[in-house]
Every structure is written in C-alpha cells, then in structure tokens.
C-alpha cells in the first residue's frame, strides 16, 4: 500500500513539474495564424448580384428554348431549375409554349426514373443554368443543361458578357 502511495505521488510530481516548467505556448496547426506583417491580402473575386443572375438565366433559357430538345418526345411540360422569379418571367415571356413551362410543384421526381408531370403522369424535361462567378475580364461561364432521363440529357457551355445593363452570349460550345 505504501508503495502505491509513493508511486502515485511520484507520477503526480512528474506531471506537475512537466506542466509547470514550460512557459512557451504550444501551437496547434488549427491555431496557427499568419502574422499581420507577412499576410498578403488577396483580391476577393467579385460575385454577381441576384438581378444579374436572373438576367443570365433568362438569356441562357431563351437560347435553350430555341433548340427544341423536347421535340420528338412525348413531353407534357418543361421545368426550369431556377428561382421562382425566373420561372414566372419565363412563363410570362412564353405563355403559349408547347409543352408549357410549369412551376416545380408539378414535377414528380423519383430515383432512377425519368421525371414525370404530376398532372398527366407523362415525361417532362428539366432545363437548368449553372452560373459561375465572373472572370477577371468580366465574362461569366454558364453551363446550360437539359434533362429528361438518363438517355436524354446534355449541356452547352456559354460565355456571357455584360453590354450596358444587358447580358449577351459571347460564345456557345
């Protein structure tokens, strides 16, 4: 019993001595900070305003609407993967479009199946636009996509530039 007490006291003494003799702070990798004198500020990439994103979506969707990917298929609706404001604007711009543009609550999405129209139970096509941050020259890269199932899908790569208040397509691939 006396040996246990002496051994426990020695261990505590060593631990206390090891912790108490080092006055230097231990730095962990997650705590390391670059000194202000060494830090270099990097320019923050400009981001697009919501209005610019909506304008870009409108230009890209307008281009995709000219391509008629849905012809030859039995599609009863088109859906846009976009903000409700963009979807509403496209519905107003193309009020008599065949097939009609519908709000997202009309779509039936199921894993490993083509998307369906909840109203008719028939296939639909989804159009999307993935907008990136502006490049240094002010142009914006966008991927315009269409999807109606695994066998019916594709994309275009756009480069858009701003001319005054409007966005225009500089190139399409």
C-alpha positions in Angstrom: 0.0 0.0 0.0 2.9 2.3 0.9 4.5 1.6 -2.5 1.3 2.6 -4.3 1.2 5.9 -2.5 4.8 6.7 -3.2 4.4 5.7 -6.9 1.2 7.8 -7.3 3.0 10.8 -5.6 6.0 10.4 -7.9 3.8 10.3 -11.0 1.8 13.4 -9.9 5.1 15.2 -9.2 6.5 14.5 -12.6 3.2 15.6 -14.3 3.1 18.8 -12.3 6.8 19.5 -13.0 6.4 18.9 -16.7 3.4 21.1 -17.0 4.8 23.9 -14.8 8.3 24.3 -16.2 7.4 25.1 -19.8 6.2 28.7 -20.2 6.1 28.5 -24.0 2.7 28.3 -25.6 2.1 25.2 -27.6 0.7 26.0 -31.1 -1.6 23.5 -32.8 -1.9 23.5 -36.6 -5.5 24.6 -36.3 -4.4 27.7 -34.3 -1.5 28.9 -36.4 -2.1 32.5 -37.6 0.0 34.3 -40.2 1.5 37.5 -38.6 -0.1 40.7 -40.0 3.3 41.9 -41.3 3.6 38.8 -43.5 -0.1 38.4 -44.6 -0.8 39.4 -48.1 -4.4 40.4 -48.9 -5.8 38.6 -52.0 -8.4 40.3 -54.1 -11.9 38.8 -53.5 -13.5 37.6 -56.7 -16.5 39.7 -57.5 -19.8 37.9 -57.3 -23.0 38.5 -59.2 -26.0 40.3 -57.9 -29.3 38.4 -57.8 -30.6 40.6 -60.7 -27.5 39.7 -62.8 -28.0 36.0 -62.1 -31.7 36.3 -63.1 -30.8 38.1 -66.3 -28.1 35.5 -67.2 -30.7 32.7 -66.5 -33.2 34.4 -68.8 -30.6 34.6 -71.6 -29.5 31.0 -71.3 -33.0 29.7 -71.0 -34.0 31.8 -74.0 -31.2 30.1 -76.0 -32.2 26.6 -74.9 -35.8 27.3 -75.8 -34.7 27.9 -79.4 -33.1 24.4 -79.6 -36.4 22.4 -79.1 -34.8 19.5 -77.3 -38.3 18.3 -76.4 -39.5 17.7 -80.0 -39.8 14.1 -81.0 -40.5 13.2 -77.3 -43.9 12.9 -75.6 -43.1 15.6 -73.1 -46.1 17.3 -71.5 -44.2 20.1 -69.6 -40.9 21.9 -69.2 -39.4 22.7 -65.8 -36.7 25.2 -65.1 -34.2 24.7 -62.3 -34.2 28.3 -61.3 -35.7 30.8 -58.8 -39.4 31.2 -58.8 -39.0 34.8 -60.2 -37.1 33.5 -63.2 -39.7 30.7 -63.8 -42.5 33.2 -63.6 -40.7 35.6 -66.0 -40.2 32.7 -68.5 -43.9 31.7 -68.2 -44.9 35.3 -69.0 -42.3 35.5 -71.9 -43.6 32.2 -73.4 -47.2 32.0 -72.3 -48.3 29.7 -75.2 -45.2 27.5 -75.3 -45.8 23.8 -76.2 -45.1 22.0 -74.0 -46.0 24.5 -71.3 -43.5 25.7 -68.7 -44.7 24.7 -65.2 -43.8 25.6 -61.6 -41.7 23.0 -59.8 -44.5 21.7 -57.5 -46.0 20.0 -60.6 -42.9 17.7 -61.1 -42.7 14.1 -59.8 -39.0 13.1 -59.3 -38.1 9.5 -58.5 -34.8 7.9 -58.1 -33.5 6.1 -61.3 -36.6 7.2 -63.3 -37.4 9.9 -65.8 -39.1 12.9 -64.3 -42.8 13.0 -64.7 -45.6 15.6 -64.7 -47.8 15.1 -61.7 -50.8 16.4 -63.6 -50.5 13.9 -66.5 -48.2 11.2 -65.4 -46.2 11.7 -68.6 -42.5 12.5 -69.1 -41.1 16.1 -68.8 -37.9 17.9 -69.5 -35.9 19.9 -67.0 -33.7 22.9 -68.1 -31.0 24.3 -65.8 -28.3 27.0 -65.9 -25.3 26.8 -63.6 -23.7 30.3 -63.4 -20.1 30.7 -62.2 -18.5 33.8 -60.6 -17.3 36.4 -63.1 -13.8 36.0 -64.6 -11.2 38.8 -64.3 -12.4 40.2 -67.7 -16.0 40.4 -66.5 -17.3 37.5 -68.5 -19.3 34.7 -66.9 -19.2 31.0 -67.7 -22.6 29.2 -67.6 -23.5 25.6 -68.2 -27.0 25.3 -69.8 -28.4 21.8 -69.2 -31.4 19.8 -70.3 -32.5 16.5 -68.7 -35.4 14.1 -69.4 -33.8 10.9 -68.0 -30.6 9.1 -68.4 -30.8 8.7 -72.2 -32.0 12.3 -72.9 -29.6 14.8 -71.4 -26.9 17.2 -72.5 -25.4 20.6 -72.0 -23.9 23.7 -73.7 -21.1 25.8 -72.2 -21.8 29.5 -72.5 -19.6 32.6 -72.0 -21.6 35.7 -71.4 -20.5 39.3 -71.2 -22.3 42.4 -70.0 -23.1 45.1 -72.5 -24.6 48.1 -70.7 -27.3 46.7 -68.5 -27.9 43.5 -70.5 -26.0 40.2 -70.7 -25.2 38.8 -74.1 -23.9 35.5 -75.3 -20.2 35.8 -76.4 -19.8 32.1 -77.2 -21.5 28.7 -77.1 -19.9 25.3 -77.2 
